[in-house]
Amino acid sequence: MQFYEVARIIVPTTMTDMSRFSRHLSSVVAVVVVTHLLIALGLTSTVRAATSCAQGGACVVGSIGPGGGIVVYDAGSLRWWGRYLEARPLKYGRGLVWSGIPTESLYKNDAIGVAKRQRINAKQIGMGLTNSRLIVEQSNGAPSAAGYILNRVIGGESDWYLPSKDELNVVYNLRAVRKIPRMDTGPYWTSTEAAVTYAWYQLFQDGTQYTEDSNIGKVDGNKGLTKNMRHAFSGFPSTPFRLVAMRAFPQGTGLPEAPYSASLTGNTCSDSGPCVVGDLGPGGGIVFYDAGVHKTWGRYLEAAPESTDIAGLRWKNIKVSYRARPIYKNTKLLSAQVQRVMSKSIGMGAKNTRTIVKTYGIARYAARYSQDLVVNGVSDWFLPSADELDVMFNVLYANTSVLGGLRKGFYWTSSEYDYNNAWTQTFGSGQQFDREKPFIRGEETGGRSLRVRAIRAFG
């Protein structure tokens, strides 16, 4: 996302000029604050394109790409898959199945790694093209959503593919914040397999990413479906699957990364680093994320030790009214809903936690418990954001063996869904669902109590 403030600074010489200057300065400061926040979330760039991106010039998120799509992601530097992602929602190709052979997995337990780990790695940014080719190869000529896109030339480009789970989520986030690209709501396929007979898709009504495994018993898989199932706890209808075509550019270099693969190193690292995923962090927990460079929030994320894992906490202080003291309010610059979308990003967990505790005060609830933790003399713990918790699931739980003592069940995030609900993640399939804030346990979680595992950022 890009904001530009073109201003001629005039030194005020009268009270009237001073008043005008003050108002202008306030607006500039507000824009700067929001711009820095969006940069931290990866939704903007600080560089303005001199030559248009479509003509081979510099690109920023929101630019029109060489293929006529919207640039939805900038990795900041050239990676093995490229640097930019552009997306084009398709008006055609609706109601296609995910695979021509919906009862078989794309992966097998072999020398490359167990199928579960390959599915986890297939979620990440940069994997959409590889996933799409695997689907087409397995389908052996039978119609599939991935095959439909791979065989098309759009905007003069022929390297389009079906996006991975994380790639499609980038499209949703940009659309939710900036209203681009223009597209319908409804279910959209990803190219990421979730299980032998299940694939990931995303609802563009609210951003929920499903595998359909909550409907086990009603459906034996979703790869052969032409429309999504209606979920018991969702008011969204069952409609035909839609498609977003994506391409990466320029051509990448180097070997594919596998950041979701982790093992314990036996080493302990300090607050200043350097650390690698699998080290014990300064707080005695496992380092599960390395941003690669220092960010505004730090560089590394560390999960609190197993001894701090707790069940049965609510998300909110039940004595505080939802509407009387909301977590987010509409402002001139950002609506409450846009702030909620931003709250899901990596690097937002600490800010979310401070906002929740400031709103709800002293009581026993998930964010307060996390903020009050002191472990190994470290006291800067917080409740993870939705994306932070998802990385913790991918790296520590969905491993060949569970690391860090995480339990099967639902964990709270610090990301609000709406006034009444907050995002949770099931440590089973990895799906994230909204749950009512006063909720502790119930039918939706199979009778299990909701759990809390704090994290901290450092470096």
KAKACOR-V375622 format. One record per residue. N is the residue number from 1. RES is the residue in one small letter. SS is DSSP state (@ for helix, = for strand, . for the rest). NEAR is the number of other C-alpha atoms within 8 Angstrom. Layout:
{{N:RES:SS:NEAR} {N:RES:SS:NEAR}}
//
This chain:
{{1:m:.:11} {2:q:.:10} {3:f:.:6} {4:y:.:4} {5:e:.:6} {6:v:.:4} {7:a:.:4} {8:r:.:4} {9:i:.:4} {10:i:.:5} {11:v:.:4} {12:p:.:8} {13:t:.:6} {14:t:.:6} {15:m:@:7} {16:t:@:6} {17:d:@:9} {18:m:@:10} {19:s:@:8} {20:r:@:8} {21:f:@:10} {22:s:@:8} {23:r:@:8} {24:h:@:8} {25:l:@:8} {26:s:@:8} {27:s:@:8} {28:v:@:9} {29:v:@:8} {30:a:@:8} {31:v:@:10} {32:v:@:8} {33:v:@:8} {34:v:@:9} {35:t:@:11} {36:h:@:8} {37:l:@:8} {38:l:@:11} {39:i:@:12} {40:a:@:10} {41:l:.:11} {42:g:.:9} {43:l:.:11} {44:t:.:12} {45:s:.:11} {46:t:.:6} {47:v:.:5} {48:r:.:8} {49:a:.:10} {50:a:.:6} {51:t:.:8} {52:s:.:12} {53:c:@:14} {54:a:@:11} {55:q:@:7} {56:g:.:8} {57:g:.:10} {58:a:.:10} {59:c:.:12} {60:v:.:15} {61:v:.:14} {62:g:.:10} {63:s:.:11} {64:i:=:12} {65:g:.:12} {66:p:.:11} {67:g:.:11} {68:g:.:9} {69:g:.:10} {70:i:=:14} {71:v:=:16} {72:v:=:13} {73:y:=:11} {74:d:=:12} {75:a:=:8} {76:g:=:5} {77:s:=:6} {78:l:=:11} {79:r:=:10} {80:w:.:11} {81:w:.:12} {82:g:=:13} {83:r:=:14} {84:y:=:13} {85:l:=:12} {86:e:=:14} {87:a:=:14} {88:r:=:11} {89:p:=:10} {90:l:.:9} {91:k:.:5} {92:y:.:5} {93:g:.:10} {94:r:.:9} {95:g:.:9} {96:l:.:13} {97:v:.:12} {98:w:.:15} {99:s:.:15} {100:g:.:13} {101:i:.:9} {102:p:.:12} {103:t:.:8} {104:e:.:7} {105:s:.:10} {106:l:.:9} {107:y:.:7} {108:k:.:7} {109:n:.:8} {110:d:=:6} {111:a:.:4} {112:i:.:5} {113:g:=:8} {114:v:.:10} {115:a:@:9} {116:k:@:10} {117:r:@:13} {118:q:@:10} {119:r:@:13} {120:i:@:11} {121:n:@:12} {122:a:.:13} {123:k:.:11} {124:q:.:11} {125:i:.:9} {126:g:.:11} {127:m:.:12} {128:g:@:15} {129:l:@:11} {130:t:@:7} {131:n:@:12} {132:s:@:15} {133:r:@:10} {134:l:@:9} {135:i:@:14} {136:v:@:13} {137:e:@:8} {138:q:@:9} {139:s:@:12} {140:n:.:7} {141:g:.:7} {142:a:.:8} {143:p:.:11} {144:s:.:14} {145:a:@:14} {146:a:@:15} {147:g:@:12} {148:y:@:10} {149:i:@:11} {150:l:@:12} {151:n:.:7} {152:r:.:8} {153:v:.:9} {154:i:=:8} {155:g:.:7} {156:g:.:6} {157:e:=:9} {158:s:.:9} {159:d:.:7} {160:w:.:14} {161:y:=:13} {162:l:=:18} {163:p:.:16} {164:s:.:17} {165:k:@:15} {166:d:@:10} {167:e:@:12} {168:l:@:12} {169:n:@:10} {170:v:@:10} {171:v:@:11} {172:y:@:10} {173:n:@:10} {174:l:@:13} {175:r:@:11} {176:a:@:10} {177:v:@:8} {178:r:@:7} {179:k:.:8} {180:i:.:10} {181:p:.:11} {182:r:.:7} {183:m:.:6} {184:d:.:5} {185:t:.:7} {186:g:.:11} {187:p:=:14} {188:y:=:12} {189:w:=:15} {190:t:=:13} {191:s:=:16} {192:t:=:13} {193:e:=:12} {194:a:=:11} {195:a:=:9} {196:v:.:9} {197:t:.:13} {198:y:=:13} {199:a:=:15} {200:w:=:15} {201:y:=:12} {202:q:=:14} {203:l:=:13} {204:f:.:12} {205:q:.:7} {206:d:.:5} {207:g:.:10} {208:t:.:9} {209:q:=:10} {210:y:=:11} {211:t:.:13} {212:e:.:11} {213:d:@:9} {214:s:@:5} {215:n:@:9} {216:i:=:9} {217:g:.:5} {218:k:.:5} {219:v:=:7} {220:d:.:7} {221:g:.:12} {222:n:.:14} {223:k:.:12} {224:g:.:11} {225:l:.:9} {226:t:.:9} {227:k:=:10} {228:n:.:11} {229:m:.:7} {230:r:.:9} {231:h:.:8} {232:a:.:5} {233:f:.:4} {234:s:.:6} {235:g:.:7} {236:f:.:7} {237:p:.:5} {238:s:.:8} {239:t:.:8} {240:p:=:12} {241:f:.:14} {242:r:=:13} {243:l:.:13} {244:v:=:13} {245:a:=:13} {246:m:=:12} {247:r:=:10} {248:a:=:12} {249:f:=:10} {250:p:.:8} {251:q:.:7} {252:g:.:11} {253:t:.:9} {254:g:.:6} {255:l:.:5} {256:p:.:6} {257:e:.:5} {258:a:.:6} {259:p:.:7} {260:y:.:10} {261:s:.:9} {262:a:.:11} {263:s:.:7} {264:l:.:7} {265:t:.:6} {266:g:.:7} {267:n:.:6} {268:t:=:8} {269:c:.:11} {270:s:.:9} {271:d:.:8} {272:s:.:6} {273:g:.:7} {274:p:.:6} {275:c:.:11} {276:v:.:7} {277:v:.:12} {278:g:.:12} {279:d:.:14} {280:l:=:13} {281:g:.:14} {282:p:.:11} {283:g:.:12} {284:g:.:10} {285:g:.:13} {286:i:=:14} {287:v:=:16} {288:f:=:15} {289:y:=:10} {290:d:=:12} {291:a:=:8} {292:g:=:5} {293:v:=:6} {294:h:=:9} {295:k:=:8} {296:t:.:6} {297:w:.:9} {298:g:=:10} {299:r:=:13} {300:y:=:13} {301:l:=:12} {302:e:=:14} {303:a:=:14} {304:a:.:16} {305:p:.:11} {306:e:@:9} {307:s:@:4} {308:t:@:8} {309:d:.:12} {310:i:=:8} {311:a:=:8} {312:g:.:9} {313:l:.:12} {314:r:.:13} {315:w:.:12} {316:k:.:10} {317:n:.:12} {318:i:.:6} {319:k:.:4} {320:v:.:9} {321:s:.:8} {322:y:.:8} {323:r:.:6} {324:a:.:6} {325:r:.:9} {326:p:.:10} {327:i:.:9} {328:y:.:7} {329:k:.:7} {330:n:.:7} {331:t:.:7} {332:k:.:5} {333:l:.:5} {334:l:.:8} {335:s:.:10} {336:a:@:10} {337:q:@:7} {338:v:@:10} {339:q:@:10} {340:r:@:13} {341:v:@:11} {342:m:@:9} {343:s:.:14} {344:k:.:13} {345:s:.:13} {346:i:.:10} {347:g:.:12} {348:m:.:13} {349:g:@:17} {350:a:@:12} {351:k:@:7} {352:n:@:13} {353:t:@:14} {354:r:@:8} {355:t:@:9} {356:i:@:10} {357:v:@:11} {358:k:@:7} {359:t:@:9} {360:y:@:11} {361:g:.:7} {362:i:.:6} {363:a:.:7} {364:r:.:9} {365:y:.:11} {366:a:@:13} {367:a:@:13} {368:r:@:12} {369:y:@:9} {370:s:@:14} {371:q:@:12} {372:d:@:8} {373:l:.:9} {374:v:.:9} {375:v:=:9} {376:n:.:7} {377:g:.:6} {378:v:=:9} {379:s:.:9} {380:d:.:8} {381:w:.:16} {382:f:=:13} {383:l:=:19} {384:p:.:15} {385:s:.:17} {386:a:@:17} {387:d:@:10} {388:e:@:13} {389:l:@:11} {390:d:@:10} {391:v:@:11} {392:m:@:12} {393:f:@:11} {394:n:@:12} {395:v:@:13} {396:l:@:13} {397:y:@:13} {398:a:.:12} {399:n:.:13} {400:t:.:7} {401:s:.:6} {402:v:.:10} {403:l:.:9} {404:g:.:11} {405:g:.:6} {406:l:.:10} {407:r:.:5} {408:k:.:7} {409:g:=:12} {410:f:=:13} {411:y:=:12} {412:w:=:14} {413:t:=:13} {414:s:=:15} {415:s:=:13} {416:e:=:11} {417:y:.:10} {418:d:.:8} {419:y:.:9} {420:n:.:8} {421:n:=:11} {422:a:=:16} {423:w:=:15} {424:t:=:13} {425:q:=:15} {426:t:=:13} {427:f:=:13} {428:g:.:7} {429:s:.:8} {430:g:.:10} {431:q:.:11} {432:q:=:12} {433:f:=:9} {434:d:=:9} {435:r:=:9} {436:e:=:8} {437:k:.:10} {438:p:.:9} {439:f:.:10} {440:i:.:9} {441:r:.:11} {442:g:.:10} {443:e:@:6} {444:e:@:6} {445:t:@:11} {446:g:.:6} {447:g:.:8} {448:r:.:9} {449:s:.:12} {450:l:.:16} {451:r:=:13} {452:v:=:13} {453:r:.:13} {454:a:=:13} {455:i:=:13} {456:r:=:12} {457:a:=:11} {458:f:=:10} {459:g:.:9}}
//
